[in-house]
């Protein structure tokens, strides 16, 4: 999935100066990836426009003690997400929003649309490494020198500002993705968090339901902490297979059955 073809101006809902949706993503969030695949289905059906924006789970959780709050692999994963967002920030500055569109799609393809990792160590050593990101850039058709941004912390100020901007729209007790509908005046929500890939018809129906909730004044939350492991190859849960049920608390899962 290349993801090319999402424009910059609004098409069909409001003014030409704003997209239909601003989608805040962290490359290492599996739910952000699955939701983005759903959004791309809707874009293809409705000719809507999306602006991809950056939010870092590492920055969101900067105040948290990872050792006591999260599983052992989370800090490395969130750090990898921040490093890859530096590449996205540089790509946007030098090449514009279409580069972020292509890069977001390529991130997901190379992190989640792959066979399961043999072990967590190999995953931590690979995801976000220079060689890994070079392959991601090549698949997206982007200059390989963008990989130099991985360790360039000068981009962190921009990423932090965009992260705080997203949290200002939703409140701070959220994760990723954050979707800002009909910006700048529309409502922003955390989610939807989905674990199954809808059919094209279901995708549009789900979009209509979600946007109806977003447009209802005073709507804040529908929630359940039980989630199926997403239908993604990296979790050995292909389309058509129902993932293991997990109970998520404070941003991490506990296996239920």
Secondary structure, DSSP 8 states (H G I E B T S, - for coil): ---TT--SS--SSS-TTS-SEEEEE-TT-HHHHHHHHHHHHHHHHH---EEEEE--HHHHTTTS-HHHHS-TTHHHHHHHHHHHHHHHHHHHHHH-HHHHHHHHHHHHHHHTSS---S-HHHHHHHTT-HHHHHHHHHHHT--GGGGGGGG-GGGHHHHHHHHHHHHHHH-SS--S-EEEETTTTS-EEE----SS---HHHHHHHHHHHHHHHHSTT------SEEE--S-GGGT--TTS---EEEEETTEEEE--
